[in-house]
Amino acid sequence: MSSEPSIFFSDVNERQGSFLRRTFVLGGLTAIGGLALTGRLAQLQVVQAGEYATLASNNQFNYRLVPPPRGRVLDRNGVVIAGNRPSFRVLVVRDETKDLDQTLDLLGRLLPDTMERRRSIIREVNAAPRFSPVPVKSDLTWDEFAKVNLYANELPGVMADMHEARYYPFGGSFAHVIGYVAKPNERDIEAIREKGEKVPEILFNPGFRIGRQGVEKAFDTQLRGEAGGNRVEVDARGRVVAEDIGGSRPAVPGQEIVLTLDSDVQNRALEVFGEEAGSCVVMDVRNGDILCMVSAPSFDPNLFVSGVPGPVYRAWADYERRPLLDKAITGTFAPGSTFKPVTGLAALMKGANPDRRISCGGAFYLGRRFACHATHGSQDMREAIKNSCNVYFMTLAVEVGPDAIADVARTMGFGQTFDIGIGGQKPGLVPDREWRRRNPVRGDGKWYPGETPSYGIGQGALTVNALQLAVYTARLANGRQAVMPRLVKSIGGQEQPPAGNVVNLPYDPDMLAVLRDGMNRVTDVGGTGFRNSQLGLGAVRMAGKTGTAQARNYGAGSRKGAGRPWAQKDHNLFIAYAPIDNPRYAVSVIVQHGGMGGGTAGAPRAREVMKVALLKDPEIRSRIEQAGFTETEDPGAHEANELGAAAPAAATAEGPQPAAPTEPPR
């Protein structure tokens, strides 16, 4: 019995057709894939060859920013007061060291003082961007520099190079006005971000510095310049193997800034203060140029460039004479008797007769006794300025009232700040009835009559700074214009205008002449500043006004500074201008807690500073030489290192003014 096969085969032609279809599909797909691959390769190798060659080159080369040389700061005569100097330094690159601790150990054998900063070095290295060199020590000696290079092969990741470091050739003389530079910190970065601005990459460079105070801070953008860059070839691990000179870009130096300051006058001003604290400002009465703006004691800004050691900074911060404070524009003091011409001018504006005689019996009475430092008898305004009589000016103050005094004070430069280019100025305080209403003593906001006598002699709530005193003196000496102070002469070669519009003073020149006549008598025989204000330059003389301001309430205790702690002694002031017959320069001096009269502590310092300014002026020097005079010995002149010593009391003493206690300068 036959059976059918269990497996059924289709027709042969049908089987062959199915195979051919599959082969055709697969072959087509393969051909399409091959064509696509060929096309892509052609695109990469022909069409986009240049683009990918650039990307490959960028993977091979890195661009490292180079900090630009910071712009120089010059004085009015072209003397560098802030510049740059070459400095050897040693750096560490974290990513190129096998063991950072071991590398620092080896480096410590060559440079032992780096061991003291080990923790801060490790912190800075770990915070730095990859492959970024971090300075370990700057200002290497030649021997140290050579030693590091000699053992370079044994110190992986360590290199020594030369760079430009900020340098202040006069040390502390310009420290407060010029300021200093330091490394950017997190607060600086955050401040830029809060403004919505992009943080410049150069700020993360370990060798970059920014301005921290004074001119360095105020004009930091102009002084920075533009960062350059080195295009370097790196290996697979990111290490530099060569530099592409053609691809590098040089840094652009910062702009040069010229100030109105005179380095000789500035240096002399700091020198005459010795160990005393205080400030000195010198101005040209014709155009307002500031020749000197000194605060004492000072500090060395060079230490901030590489980082001030902690103990040194704490010593500065804790010292009661506060070397870090700019007392010329930030410290505020009661002006004492230097303010009396303001009271006199307020009275003249109210119709007072300068020839009117007022008798001084040694005290003024208004509800209580206000003492004068002497019994002057009958005197007119000129004599009262010469004698610095409290009774005379208390009488005038009570007659004209506080508002009239305040108006004149503001016109003469008090109670305001000036646009001299740098910050930190404090306006001080010029009180009046409106101020008292907003700052009541007993809750009723009234100005009490007993406040006016002290106000009239520069005490009470009234506070000023040394710059304002210099502006006030310059305006008195000028006699016609309300000169404005100027500190910055030019930026990048562009001349800078004065700090505001110069307007005419709203006073009759004859009124100001009365005040100047009184100031001339202060430095003449019998005046409160005679002995210590003689320049020794023949007919070229200096006019001035002494002042002493209380720093505390005396009560029934001693009013003298001797034996008192430094912080309880009086402040001593002196303002002056010269020459008397054709004023050229004005000076203000404040000796903080000097403990003596303004004629004893302030006048000799003002004299020495003024002499430098006068002798450097070609016209005045020629006048002196044509008259056959050179520097000669005069009473009070050339007292070698006696600037802090008291002169005979009868010749110079000006007692402190009775008033409410004033705060020490802040």
WOMOJO-V935319 format. One record per backbone hydrogen bond with DSSP energy under -1.0 kcal/mol. CO is the residue of the C=O (numbers start at 1). NH is the residue of the N-H. If there is no record, write none. Layout:
{{CO/NH} {CO/NH}}
//
This chain:
{{11/15} {12/16} {13/17} {14/18} {15/19} {16/20} {17/21} {18/22} {19/23} {20/24} {21/25} {22/26} {23/27} {24/28} {25/29} {26/30} {27/31} {28/32} {29/33} {30/34} {31/35} {32/36} {33/37} {34/38} {35/39} {36/40} {37/41} {38/42} {39/43} {40/44} {41/45} {42/46} {42/47} {43/48} {48/52} {49/53} {50/54} {51/55} {52/56} {53/57} {54/58} {55/59} {57/61} {60/234} {62/232} {64/230} {66/228} {69/254} {72/257} {73/81} {73/82} {74/259} {75/78} {79/75} {82/73} {83/167} {85/165} {87/163} {88/140} {89/161} {90/136} {90/137} {91/159} {92/134} {93/96} {94/97} {99/103} {100/104} {101/105} {102/106} {103/107} {104/108} {107/111} {111/114} {112/115} {115/118} {117/121} {118/122} {119/123} {120/124} {121/125} {122/126} {123/127} {129/132} {134/92} {137/90} {141/145} {142/146} {143/147} {144/148} {145/149} {146/150} {147/151} {149/152} {151/154} {152/155} {155/158} {157/93} {159/91} {161/89} {163/87} {165/85} {167/83} {168/171} {170/173} {174/178} {175/179} {177/215} {178/216} {180/212} {182/210} {185/189} {186/190} {187/191} {188/192} {189/193} {190/194} {192/197} {193/196} {200/203} {201/204} {202/205} {205/208} {210/182} {213/217} {214/218} {215/219} {217/220} {219/223} {220/224} {222/255} {223/71} {226/252} {228/66} {229/249} {230/64} {231/244} {232/62} {233/241} {233/242} {235/238} {239/235} {242/233} {243/245} {245/248} {249/229} {252/226} {256/492} {257/74} {258/489} {258/490} {261/76} {262/266} {263/267} {264/268} {265/269} {266/270} {267/271} {268/272} {271/274} {273/276} {277/592} {278/296} {279/590} {280/294} {281/588} {282/291} {282/292} {283/586} {284/288} {288/486} {289/284} {291/262} {292/282} {294/280} {296/278} {300/303} {301/304} {309/313} {310/314} {311/315} {312/316} {313/317} {314/318} {315/319} {319/322} {322/325} {325/327} {326/330} {328/467} {329/426} {333/464} {335/338} {336/339} {337/340} {339/342} {339/343} {340/344} {341/345} {342/346} {343/347} {344/348} {345/349} {347/352} {348/351} {353/356} {354/381} {358/379} {360/377} {362/372} {364/370} {368/366} {370/364} {377/360} {379/358} {380/384} {381/385} {382/386} {383/387} {384/388} {384/389} {386/528} {389/393} {390/394} {391/395} {392/396} {393/397} {394/398} {395/399} {396/400} {397/401} {401/405} {402/406} {403/407} {404/408} {405/409} {406/410} {407/411} {408/412} {409/414} {410/413} {418/420} {429/463} {432/436} {433/437} {434/438} {435/439} {448/451} {449/452} {451/455} {452/456} {454/459} {455/458} {458/336} {459/462} {463/429} {464/333} {465/469} {466/470} {467/471} {468/472} {469/473} {470/474} {471/475} {472/476} {473/477} {474/478} {475/479} {480/505} {481/483} {486/290} {487/260} {489/496} {490/258} {491/494} {494/491} {498/500} {503/482} {508/511} {508/512} {509/513} {510/514} {511/515} {512/516} {513/517} {514/518} {515/519} {516/520} {517/521} {518/522} {519/544} {522/529} {524/527} {527/530} {530/533} {536/632} {537/540} {543/577} {545/575} {547/573} {549/571} {554/557} {561/564} {565/568} {566/569} {570/595} {571/549} {572/591} {573/547} {574/589} {575/545} {576/587} {577/543} {578/584} {578/585} {584/285} {585/578} {586/283} {587/576} {588/281} {589/574} {590/279} {591/572} {591/594} {597/601} {598/602} {598/603} {602/606} {603/607} {604/608} {605/609} {606/610} {607/611} {608/612} {609/613} {610/614} {611/615} {612/616} {617/621} {618/622} {619/623} {620/624} {621/625} {622/626} {623/627} {624/629} {625/628} {634/637} {638/640} {639/642} {642/645} {648/651} {648/652} {649/653}}
//
